């Protein structure tokens, strides 16, 4: 994925405009990743850069949020329930990723000073994300 500085380049903004046009054309249906690649006649890396840039500029322009689900693919969404479900899914995914990272790094050097510090910090992040995931379910 391109760095943040590259996502806002003029080329990335052109790709974002192409991706936005393709996604608006498909509304309300979503698109898999390959569909905007084909429809926008962009390479996969150009499409990725455009989607990243598009996510960065959406709030600036008051557009509906861009979400990606396994079932529907990329789509603009304004439904609060669907947005909450998406947020919970992303938080749970990050929680799982952090948990696996903690358990994987602790096995390398369980008594190392850096690993202990890292585990303390990551456990804090993990517990915060866990609280957020539980809160959104209520």
C-alpha positions as CSV (number, residue, x, y, z in Angstrom):
1,X,0.0,0.0,0.0
2,X,1.4,3.4,-0.8
3,X,2.5,5.8,1.9
4,X,0.2,8.5,3.0
5,X,2.3,11.1,1.2
6,X,1.8,9.2,-2.1
7,X,-1.9,8.7,-1.6
8,X,-2.5,12.5,-2.0
9,X,-0.4,12.9,-5.1
10,X,-2.1,14.3,-8.2
11,X,-1.9,10.9,-9.8
12,X,-3.6,9.2,-6.8
13,X,-6.3,11.9,-6.8
14,X,-7.0,11.2,-10.5
15,X,-7.2,7.5,-9.6
16,X,-9.5,8.3,-6.7
17,X,-11.8,10.3,-9.1
18,X,-11.9,7.3,-11.4
19,X,-12.7,4.9,-8.6
20,X,-15.3,7.2,-7.2
21,X,-17.0,7.5,-10.6
22,X,-17.0,3.7,-11.0
23,X,-18.4,3.2,-7.5
24,X,-21.1,5.8,-8.0
25,X,-22.1,4.1,-11.2
26,X,-22.5,0.8,-9.4
27,X,-24.5,2.2,-6.5
28,X,-26.2,0.8,-4.4
29,X,-24.5,-2.4,-5.3
30,X,-20.9,-2.9,-4.2
31,X,-17.9,-3.9,-6.4
32,X,-15.2,-6.5,-5.8
33,X,-11.7,-5.2,-6.2
34,X,-11.2,-6.4,-9.7
35,X,-14.4,-4.7,-11.0
36,X,-13.1,-1.1,-10.5
37,X,-9.8,-2.2,-11.9
38,X,-11.5,-3.3,-15.1
39,X,-14.1,-0.6,-15.3
40,X,-11.7,2.2,-14.5
41,X,-9.0,0.8,-16.8
42,X,-6.5,1.2,-14.0
43,X,-3.8,-1.2,-12.8
44,X,-4.4,-2.9,-9.4
45,X,-1.8,-0.7,-7.8
46,X,-3.4,2.5,-9.3
47,X,-6.8,1.3,-8.0
48,X,-5.4,0.6,-4.5
49,X,-3.8,4.1,-4.5
50,X,-7.0,5.6,-5.7
51,X,-9.1,3.9,-3.0
52,X,-6.7,4.9,-0.3
53,X,-6.8,8.5,-1.5
54,X,-10.6,8.4,-1.8
55,X,-10.9,7.3,1.8
56,X,-8.7,10.2,2.8
57,X,-10.8,12.8,0.9
58,X,-14.3,11.5,1.6
59,X,-14.8,13.4,4.9
60,X,-13.4,16.6,3.4
61,X,-16.1,16.5,0.7
62,X,-19.0,15.2,2.9
63,X,-19.4,12.0,0.8
64,X,-20.8,8.9,2.3
65,X,-18.2,6.6,3.9
66,X,-16.6,3.9,1.7
67,X,-16.7,0.4,3.2
68,X,-15.6,-3.0,2.1
69,X,-17.3,-6.2,3.0
70,X,-16.7,-9.7,1.9
71,X,-20.3,-10.1,0.8
72,X,-20.8,-6.8,-1.2
73,X,-17.2,-5.6,-1.8
74,X,-16.5,-1.8,-2.0
75,X,-19.5,0.5,-1.7
76,X,-20.6,3.8,-0.4
77,X,-22.8,3.4,2.7
78,X,-24.9,5.8,4.7
79,X,-26.9,3.2,6.7
80,X,-26.0,3.6,10.4
81,X,-26.5,-0.1,11.2
82,X,-24.4,-1.3,8.3
83,X,-21.7,1.2,9.2
84,X,-21.7,0.0,12.8
85,X,-21.5,-3.6,11.7
86,X,-18.5,-2.6,9.5
87,X,-16.8,-0.8,12.3
88,X,-17.2,-3.7,14.7
89,X,-15.9,-6.1,12.1
90,X,-12.8,-3.9,11.5
91,X,-12.2,-3.6,15.2
92,X,-12.5,-7.3,15.8
93,X,-10.1,-8.0,12.9
94,X,-7.6,-5.6,14.4
95,X,-8.1,-7.2,17.8
96,X,-7.3,-10.6,16.4
97,X,-4.3,-9.3,14.5
98,X,-2.9,-7.6,17.7
99,X,-3.6,-10.7,19.8
100,X,-1.7,-12.9,17.3
101,X,1.1,-10.4,17.2
102,X,1.4,-10.4,21.0
103,X,1.4,-14.2,21.3
104,X,3.8,-14.5,18.4
105,X,6.4,-12.0,19.7
106,X,6.2,-13.2,23.3
107,X,7.3,-16.7,22.2
108,X,10.5,-15.3,20.7
109,X,12.0,-13.8,23.8
110,X,9.6,-14.1,26.7
111,X,12.1,-12.5,29.2
112,X,13.5,-9.8,27.0
113,X,13.0,-6.2,28.2
114,X,11.8,-5.0,24.8
115,X,9.3,-7.8,24.5
116,X,7.9,-7.1,28.0
117,X,7.5,-3.4,27.1
118,X,5.9,-4.3,23.8
119,X,3.5,-6.8,25.4
120,X,2.4,-4.2,28.0
121,X,1.7,-1.7,25.3
122,X,-0.1,-4.2,23.0
123,X,-2.1,-5.6,25.9
124,X,-3.4,-2.1,26.6
125,X,-4.4,-1.6,22.9
126,X,-6.0,-5.1,22.9
127,X,-8.1,-4.4,26.0
128,X,-9.2,-1.0,24.6
129,X,-10.3,-2.6,21.3
130,X,-12.0,-5.3,23.2
131,X,-14.0,-2.8,25.2
132,X,-14.9,-0.9,22.0
133,X,-16.1,-4.2,20.3
134,X,-18.2,-5.1,23.3
135,X,-19.6,-1.6,23.6
136,X,-20.8,-1.5,20.0
137,X,-22.6,-4.8,20.5
138,X,-24.7,-3.4,23.2
